[in-house]
Amino acid sequence: MLANNRLVIFYYGTFIPSANGSHFRITSMLDRLSPEFTNLTLYSYENHPNCPWTSTSEDTFRKRWPGIELVIERHTKTLRYITRAKNLLASLFPAAASRFLRMSLANATPKLEALKNPSNFFIVSYAEGLAQLNGVDPSRCFIETHDVNFVKWAKLHHKSPVSLVPLRKLRGEMAVLETARGVISISPTETSFFKMMLKAPTVAYVPSWDPPKTERENDHQGYDFDFVFAGSEYIMNVRGLVSLLEEHGQWLANYRIAVCGKVCDDPAVIAAAAPFPNVKLLGFVDRVEDIYARSKAALAPVDGTGLKIKVASALAAGLPVFASAHCLEGLPTGYEGAVFEIGEAKASEVLKDSGRLQRAKSAANRYDAHLKASGDLPQFLAALHSLFH
């Protein structure tokens, strides 16, 4: 990389400690890119409404990634209004989306202005991130999509994806993505969708930023839990867990279930778990890996879009996963034997036979390695390096 060139990563708000899937995703991205690029900057807004930066999170960041420059500014009320205006204008006039995204408010983000070197490139988290930034050249940006936003919005609000508001959001989302140099997708289905819808940007399928791990034996015997569910306060996690207990609670009562993460604080979850003494709401835990190590399998009863990070995290810990039909749809092929649709018969088959459980854990290790080795990450990294030489 040339001395004055930088790769700038934008993420709105802190992700320390990691409390949801997008936090784990950006963390793994930084872990992967920090040894690859010598001039690397994370740009962020300090005053995210739910995940603001603090002196503690800044210190933790600098200790974990000492080679990455951390640049933080405030996202003012005026900038928030401008962000909304850009998104609306992009949906109404998609051909002019690039011009709208370049618009900036003078003197609002002086630190970002210093990063707008014409030799720098950006990786922007989420399509809406381009509008949140105070005017950047989208042709020098790669967008880490995380989701298909218009579908996620429709599911969150119980709307048909072809009703008026989601269709407007689809129009704006595709208009913004079309302006980018490249799009990073998290699942095979979303990759196919973006390739079908977009003409200009290169679409890279990156299911995981983590390097493949060698298969490890998993002969743990002293399990404290049969199932573990890890989730943030995100409404789709709440709905999924509540629905799981409503629909499958009768047979799940025979299993010890650990629930960890901020999802435990939601009143609906607390109420749904109250009749089940076998369900332990552990709250936020610093190291979910420690709970994984004490559990036989993971639960992922959620809807939404994309590859569920909770599924990938459980597989990385060597746990088989019992998931919703939607989660299965977001997985690359080859998951059979490691990820199962939630059901009483399959749970009994896998969890009550130690030999069968070990085979499922071995399959989880193999599929985790397959997941991390698949996709376009090597090609994407090579293309990114070529921009700086």
C-alpha positions as CSV (number, residue, x, y, z in Angstrom):
1,M,0.0,0.0,0.0
2,L,1.3,3.5,-0.9
3,A,2.2,5.6,2.1
4,N,-0.7,8.1,1.7
5,N,-3.4,5.7,0.7
6,R,-5.8,4.3,3.2
7,L,-8.6,1.8,3.4
8,V,-11.3,3.3,5.5
9,I,-14.0,1.2,7.1
10,F,-17.2,2.8,8.2
11,Y,-19.5,1.4,10.9
12,Y,-22.1,3.6,12.6
13,G,-21.6,3.2,16.4
14,T,-19.5,0.9,18.5
15,F,-19.4,-2.9,18.4
16,I,-17.6,-3.3,21.6
17,P,-18.6,-5.5,23.4
18,S,-20.2,-7.5,20.5
19,A,-23.9,-7.8,21.2
20,N,-25.4,-8.8,17.9
21,G,-24.6,-10.4,14.5
22,S,-23.4,-7.2,12.8
23,H,-21.0,-6.6,15.7
24,F,-19.5,-10.0,15.3
25,R,-19.3,-9.5,11.5
26,I,-17.4,-6.2,11.7
27,T,-15.1,-7.6,14.4
28,S,-14.2,-10.5,12.2
29,M,-13.7,-8.2,9.2
30,L,-11.2,-6.0,11.2
31,D,-9.4,-9.2,12.5
32,R,-9.0,-10.3,8.8
33,L,-8.0,-7.0,7.3
34,S,-5.7,-5.6,10.0
35,P,-2.8,-7.9,9.0
36,E,-3.5,-7.4,5.3
37,F,-3.4,-3.6,5.2
38,T,-0.9,-1.3,6.9
39,N,-2.9,1.9,6.4
40,L,-6.3,1.1,7.9
41,T,-8.8,3.4,9.5
42,L,-12.1,2.8,11.2
43,Y,-14.4,5.8,10.9
44,S,-17.5,5.9,13.1
45,Y,-20.1,8.2,14.8
46,E,-19.8,8.4,18.5
47,N,-23.5,9.0,19.3
48,H,-25.3,5.9,18.0
49,P,-28.6,5.8,19.8
50,N,-28.1,2.2,21.1
51,C,-24.4,1.6,20.8
52,P,-22.5,4.9,21.5
53,W,-18.7,5.0,21.8
54,T,-17.3,5.4,25.3
55,S,-13.8,5.9,26.6
56,T,-13.9,2.2,27.6
57,S,-14.9,0.9,24.2
58,E,-12.3,3.2,22.6
59,D,-9.5,1.8,24.8
60,T,-10.6,-1.7,24.1
61,F,-10.6,-1.1,20.4
62,R,-7.1,0.4,20.4
63,K,-5.7,-2.5,22.5
64,R,-7.2,-5.1,20.2
65,W,-6.3,-3.4,16.9
66,P,-3.3,-1.2,17.7
67,G,-2.5,-0.9,14.0
68,I,-5.9,0.5,13.0
69,E,-6.5,4.3,13.3
70,L,-9.8,5.0,15.1
71,V,-11.6,8.2,13.9
72,I,-14.8,9.2,15.6
73,E,-17.2,12.2,15.0
74,R,-20.7,13.2,16.0
75,H,-23.7,12.4,13.7
76,T,-25.6,15.6,14.2
77,K,-29.4,16.1,14.0
78,T,-28.9,18.0,10.7
79,L,-26.9,15.1,9.3
80,R,-29.6,12.7,10.3
81,Y,-32.2,14.8,8.4
82,I,-29.8,14.9,5.4
83,T,-29.4,11.1,5.5
84,R,-33.2,10.7,5.3
85,A,-33.4,13.1,2.5
86,K,-30.7,11.3,0.5
87,N,-32.4,8.0,0.9
88,L,-35.7,9.4,-0.1
89,L,-34.3,11.2,-3.2
90,A,-32.4,8.1,-4.2
91,S,-35.7,6.1,-4.2
92,L,-37.5,8.8,-6.2
93,F,-34.7,9.6,-8.7
94,P,-32.5,6.5,-8.8
95,A,-30.5,7.7,-11.8
96,A,-29.2,10.6,-9.8
97,A,-28.4,8.6,-6.6
98,S,-24.7,9.1,-7.0
99,R,-25.1,12.9,-7.0
100,F,-27.2,12.8,-3.9
101,L,-24.8,10.6,-2.0
102,R,-21.9,13.0,-2.8
103,M,-23.7,15.9,-1.2
104,S,-22.1,17.1,2.1
105,L,-22.8,19.6,4.9
106,A,-19.9,22.0,5.1
107,N,-17.8,21.9,8.3
108,A,-20.0,19.1,9.9
109,T,-17.4,16.3,9.8
110,P,-13.9,17.7,9.4
111,K,-12.3,14.4,10.3
112,L,-14.1,12.7,7.4
113,E,-13.0,15.5,5.1
114,A,-9.4,14.6,5.9
115,L,-10.2,11.0,4.9
116,K,-11.6,11.9,1.5
117,N,-8.3,11.5,-0.2
118,P,-9.0,10.6,-3.9
119,S,-6.6,7.7,-3.4
120,N,-8.5,6.2,-0.5
121,F,-11.2,3.5,-0.7
122,F,-14.0,2.8,1.8
123,I,-15.8,-0.3,3.0
124,V,-19.2,0.9,4.2
125,S,-21.4,-1.2,6.5
126,Y,-25.0,-1.4,5.2
127,A,-26.4,0.3,2.1
128,E,-27.8,3.1,4.2
129,G,-24.2,3.8,5.4
130,L,-23.5,5.7,2.1
131,A,-26.2,8.2,3.0
132,Q,-25.1,8.4,6.6
133,L,-21.6,9.5,5.5
134,N,-21.4,13.2,4.9
135,G,-20.7,13.0,1.2
136,V,-18.4,10.4,-0.3
137,D,-17.6,9.3,-3.8
138,P,-19.6,6.0,-4.0
139,S,-17.5,4.7,-6.9
140,R,-14.7,4.4,-4.3
141,C,-16.8,2.4,-1.9
142,F,-17.5,-1.2,-1.3
143,I,-20.8,-1.9,0.6
144,E,-20.9,-4.7,3.2
145,T,-24.7,-5.3,2.9
146,H,-25.4,-7.5,5.9
147,D,-29.0,-7.8,4.7
148,V,-31.4,-7.1,1.9
149,N,-32.9,-4.0,3.6
150,F,-36.3,-3.8,2.0
151,V,-37.1,-7.4,2.8
152,K,-35.9,-7.0,6.4
153,W,-38.1,-3.9,6.8
154,A,-41.1,-5.8,5.4
155,K,-40.6,-8.7,7.8
156,L,-40.1,-6.4,10.8
157,H,-43.3,-4.5,10.1
158,H,-45.4,-7.5,8.9
159,K,-45.8,-6.0,5.5
160,S,-45.8,-7.6,2.1
161,P,-42.5,-7.0,0.3
162,V,-44.5,-5.8,-2.7
163,S,-46.5,-3.2,-0.7
164,L,-45.8,0.4,-1.4
165,V,-43.2,1.3,1.3
166,P,-41.0,-1.8,0.8
167,L,-41.1,-1.2,-3.0
168,R,-40.0,2.3,-2.5
169,K,-37.2,1.1,-0.2
170,L,-36.2,-1.6,-2.8
171,R,-35.9,1.2,-5.4
172,G,-33.8,3.3,-3.2
173,E,-31.6,0.4,-1.9
174,M,-30.8,-0.8,-5.4
175,A,-30.2,2.7,-6.6
176,V,-27.6,3.2,-3.8
177,L,-25.9,-0.1,-4.3
178,E,-25.7,0.5,-8.1
179,T,-23.5,3.6,-7.4
180,A,-20.9,1.5,-5.4
181,R,-17.7,0.0,-6.8
182,G,-18.5,-3.3,-5.2
183,V,-21.1,-5.1,-3.0
184,I,-20.2,-7.7,-0.4
185,S,-23.0,-10.2,0.2
186,I,-23.4,-12.6,3.1
187,S,-25.5,-15.5,1.7
188,P,-25.9,-17.3,-1.6
189,T,-29.5,-16.3,-2.1
190,E,-28.7,-12.6,-1.5
191,T,-25.7,-12.9,-3.8
192,S,-27.9,-14.2,-6.6
193,F,-30.4,-11.4,-6.0
194,F,-27.8,-8.6,-6.1
195,K,-26.2,-10.1,-9.2
196,M,-29.6,-10.2,-10.9
197,M,-30.6,-6.6,-9.9
198,L,-27.3,-4.7,-10.2
199,K,-25.2,-4.0,-13.4
200,A,-22.2,-1.8,-12.4
201,P,-20.8,-3.1,-9.1
202,T,-18.9,-6.3,-8.6
203,V,-20.8,-8.6,-6.2
204,A,-18.6,-10.7,-3.9
205,Y,-20.0,-13.5,-1.8
206,V,-18.2,-13.5,1.6
207,P,-20.0,-15.8,4.1
208,S,-17.3,-15.3,6.7
209,W,-14.3,-13.1,7.2
210,D,-12.7,-15.7,9.4
211,P,-10.0,-18.0,8.0
212,P,-10.9,-21.8,7.9
213,K,-10.0,-23.7,11.0
214,T,-8.7,-27.2,11.2
215,E,-11.2,-29.8,12.3
216,R,-11.0,-30.5,16.0
217,E,-12.2,-33.3,18.1
218,N,-15.1,-32.5,20.4
219,D,-15.3,-35.1,23.2
220,H,-16.8,-32.9,25.9
221,Q,-19.0,-34.9,28.2
222,G,-20.1,-32.6,31.1
223,Y,-22.7,-30.5,29.4
224,D,-24.8,-28.1,31.5
225,F,-27.2,-27.3,28.7
226,D,-28.8,-29.3,25.8
227,F,-29.6,-26.1,23.8
228,V,-28.2,-22.6,23.7
229,F,-29.8,-19.6,22.0
230,A,-27.7,-16.4,21.8
231,G,-29.4,-13.2,20.6
232,S,-29.5,-9.5,20.8
233,E,-32.6,-7.4,21.6
234,Y,-33.4,-7.3,17.9
235,I,-37.1,-7.8,17.5
236,M,-36.7,-10.8,15.1
237,N,-34.8,-12.6,17.9
238,V,-37.6,-11.8,20.4
239,R,-40.3,-13.0,18.0
240,G,-38.4,-16.1,17.1
241,L,-37.7,-17.2,20.7
242,V,-41.3,-16.4,21.8
243,S,-42.7,-18.3,18.9
244,L,-40.4,-21.2,19.6
245,L,-41.6,-21.6,23.1
246,E,-45.2,-21.2,22.1
247,E,-45.0,-23.8,19.3
248,H,-42.4,-26.3,20.6
249,G,-42.4,-25.6,24.4
250,Q,-44.1,-28.9,25.2
251,W,-41.3,-31.1,24.0
252,L,-38.6,-28.6,24.7
253,A,-39.5,-28.8,28.4
254,N,-37.5,-32.0,28.4
255,Y,-34.3,-30.2,27.6
256,R,-32.0,-27.7,29.5
257,I,-32.0,-24.5,27.5
258,A,-29.6,-21.5,28.0
259,V,-30.6,-18.1,26.6
260,C,-27.9,-15.5,26.5
261,G,-27.7,-12.0,25.2
262,K,-29.8,-8.8,25.5
263,V,-32.8,-10.7,24.2
264,C,-33.2,-11.9,27.8
265,D,-34.2,-8.4,28.9
266,D,-37.2,-8.2,26.7
267,P,-40.5,-8.4,28.6
268,A,-42.1,-10.7,26.0
269,V,-39.2,-13.2,26.4
270,I,-39.3,-13.0,30.1
271,A,-43.0,-13.7,30.1
272,A,-42.7,-16.6,27.5
273,A,-39.9,-18.3,29.5
274,A,-41.6,-18.0,32.9
275,P,-43.6,-21.2,32.6
276,F,-40.5,-23.2,31.7
277,P,-38.1,-23.8,34.6
278,N,-35.8,-25.5,32.1
279,V,-35.1,-22.3,30.3
280,K,-32.3,-20.2,32.0
281,L,-32.2,-16.5,30.9
282,L,-28.5,-15.7,31.5
283,G,-28.5,-12.2,30.1
284,F,-25.6,-10.6,28.3
285,V,-22.4,-12.7,28.7
286,D,-18.9,-11.4,27.8
287,R,-17.9,-14.7,26.2
288,V,-20.7,-16.6,24.5
289,E,-18.1,-19.2,23.6
290,D,-18.0,-20.3,27.2
291,I,-21.7,-21.1,27.1
292,Y,-21.3,-22.9,23.8
293,A,-18.6,-25.1,25.4
294,R,-21.1,-26.2,28.0
295,S,-23.9,-26.9,25.5
296,K,-24.7,-29.8,23.2
297,A,-26.4,-27.9,20.4
298,A,-27.6,-24.4,19.4
299,L,-31.0,-23.0,18.5
300,A,-31.7,-20.5,15.7
301,P,-35.5,-20.0,15.5
302,V,-35.4,-16.7,13.6
303,D,-36.6,-15.1,10.4
304,G,-35.2,-12.2,8.5
305,T,-32.6,-12.0,5.7
306,G,-29.1,-13.2,5.1
307,L,-26.9,-15.8,6.8
308,K,-27.6,-15.8,10.5
309,I,-24.4,-15.0,12.4
310,K,-25.7,-16.9,15.4
311,V,-25.7,-20.0,13.1
312,A,-22.2,-19.3,11.9
313,S,-20.9,-18.7,15.5
314,A,-22.4,-21.9,16.8
315,L,-20.9,-23.9,14.0
316,A,-17.5,-22.2,14.6
317,A,-17.8,-23.5,18.2
318,G,-18.4,-27.1,16.9
319,L,-22.1,-27.1,17.8
320,P,-24.8,-28.6,15.6
321,V,-27.7,-26.2,15.1
322,F,-31.5,-26.6,15.1
323,A,-32.8,-23.8,13.0
324,S,-35.9,-22.3,11.4
325,A,-36.7,-23.1,7.8
326,H,-35.6,-19.6,6.9
327,C,-32.2,-20.1,8.4
328,L,-31.7,-23.2,6.3
329,E,-32.6,-21.3,3.2
330,G,-29.8,-18.8,3.9
331,L,-27.1,-21.5,4.1
332,P,-24.8,-22.7,1.3
333,T,-25.3,-26.4,0.4
334,G,-23.7,-29.1,2.4
335,Y,-25.2,-28.3,5.8
336,E,-27.0,-31.7,6.1
337,G,-25.7,-33.5,9.2
338,A,-24.7,-30.2,10.9
339,V,-27.8,-28.0,10.7
340,F,-31.3,-29.4,11.2
341,E,-34.8,-28.0,11.1
342,I,-36.3,-27.6,14.6
343,G,-38.3,-30.7,15.5
344,E,-38.8,-33.1,18.4
345,A,-37.8,-36.3,16.6
346,K,-34.5,-35.0,15.2
347,A,-33.7,-33.4,18.6
348,S,-34.2,-36.7,20.4
349,E,-32.2,-38.5,17.8
350,V,-29.2,-36.2,18.0
351,L,-29.1,-35.2,21.7
352,K,-30.0,-38.4,23.5
353,D,-27.4,-40.6,21.7
354,S,-23.8,-39.6,22.6
355,G,-22.4,-41.2,19.4
356,R,-24.9,-39.5,17.2
357,L,-24.2,-36.2,18.9
358,Q,-20.5,-36.5,18.3
359,R,-21.1,-37.2,14.6
360,A,-23.2,-34.1,14.4
361,K,-20.5,-32.1,16.1
362,S,-17.9,-33.4,13.7
363,A,-20.2,-32.5,10.8
364,A,-20.5,-29.0,12.3
365,N,-16.8,-28.6,12.3
366,R,-16.5,-29.8,8.7
367,Y,-19.3,-27.5,7.6
368,D,-17.8,-24.5,9.4
369,A,-14.5,-25.2,7.5
370,H,-16.5,-25.5,4.2
371,L,-18.4,-22.3,4.9
372,K,-15.2,-20.3,5.6
373,A,-13.4,-21.7,2.6
374,S,-16.3,-21.0,0.2
375,G,-17.1,-17.7,-1.4
376,D,-15.1,-14.9,-3.0
377,L,-13.0,-13.6,-0.1
378,P,-9.6,-14.5,-1.6
379,Q,-10.5,-12.9,-4.9
380,F,-12.0,-9.8,-3.1
381,L,-8.8,-9.3,-1.0
382,A,-6.7,-9.7,-4.1
383,A,-8.7,-7.1,-6.0
384,L,-8.6,-4.8,-2.9
385,H,-4.8,-5.1,-2.7
386,S,-4.5,-4.3,-6.4
387,L,-6.2,-0.9,-5.9
388,F,-3.2,0.2,-3.8
389,H,-0.4,-0.8,-6.0
